[in-house]
Amino acid sequence: MGKIREFEQLDYETGEVIKRYRTVKEALEEHGIDRAKMRLAFMGHDGKFPDKKLWFRYGDGVNKPLQRYQVGKLNDAGEVVKVYNSAEQAAIEHYVTEKTIGIAIRTRNGFVPSLGMRFKYMLG
């Protein structure tokens, strides 16, 4: 389960906080917005929904709900030998799914058994 972050609704014109929600889900349900549309709004419109005149952001002020981190492929010594722009790019090159790499990084210290390789997210 992901980290629960507060979510804020901003005035569409001024950017002032007009309402705080305990979770993203709470805000989306209140306004009848699905997660796919929220993702698009954050990726291309800084959390704005022009058709509904709504604007949202995370309570910590960081609008990175779905940031695509770079992924590093590691050698046996744990050193990064190749960097991919995303898990999707690494998955395509190695003929596995993005989900396979993500699960491996989160649950198996980056090890993908079917490939015999280890990956990690590159932060920063």
N, C-alpha and C positions, 0 to 999 in steps of 0.2 A: 504494500500500500504506500502511496506517495505521501509526502509531507503535506499536512493540512496548512494552508496559508489563508489569511484573511483576504477578502476581496472587496474592492471599493468601487462604488458607482460615482462617476464624476459628472459635474455639469457639462453638457456637451459644448457649450460656448466658452465658459471661463476656465474649466478644468478643476474647479473646487470640488472637494469631497462632499457629496450630498447624502450618501448612505454607505454604511459598512455592513458586510455580510461575513458570517463566520467561515463560510466555505464558498468555493466557486459554484458548486452544485446548487446551493441555496439561491444564489443570484440568477443562475441560468433558469431554474425552475420558475422563479417569480416573473421573469420576463419572457418565458417561452422560447428560449434560445438553446439550440443543441450544441454539444461540444465541438463538432466539426466546424460550425460557423464561428464559434469562439476562437478556434485555432486560426482560421483564416483572418479574423479581425486582428488578432495579435501579430500575425505574420506580416500582414500588408497594410494595416491601418492603425497601428499602435493602440489596439484595444477599442477602436471606434466602430460602431455599427451605424453608418450614415442613414440607412433606410429607416431605422427606428429612432434615430437621434439619441443613441445611448453611447456611453463611453465608460470603460472599466479599466482597472489596473489592480495589480496585487497590492495588498496592504503594506508590504515592505518597499513598495515603489519600484520594484524590478519587474518589468514586463518580459519575463523569459520563461513562460510556462512550458514551452516545448523547444527549448534551445537545442540545436543540433551540435553536440560536441564532436570534436575530431576523435578518431579512434586510432590507436596505435597498435601495430602488430609487434609482438615481443619475440625475442629469440629465447633459447633455453636459459640464458643467464638473466633474463628479465629486462633486457635492454630493448628500447624501441628501435626497430629496424625499418619500419615503414609507417608513415602517417597517412590516414585517409581523411577526407573532409567530413565524412559522416559514417555511421554504422551501415547505412544503405550502400555507400560506395564500397566499403570493405566486403559486405555480403555479396554484392554483384561480382566482384573480382574472384571470390572464393566459392561461388555457386551455392550459397546457403541463403537463408532469409535474414533480414535485418533483426527479426525477433530472436533468431538463434544466437546471434552475437550479443544482443542486449541481455538475454537471459544468462548467457555464460558470464558476462561481466558482472552481473548482479549476484549470481548465485554460485558460480564455480571458479571464482578468482580469474575469470576471463578465459578459462579453458574450454575449447570447442572440441569434444571428443572425436567427432566425425572428420575433423581436419587435423587433429593432433597439434593445434596451434593455440596460442594464448593472445588475447587482446585486452586493451584497457582504454578507458575514456581519457582523453587528453584535455585537461582543464586549464583555463587561463589563457 
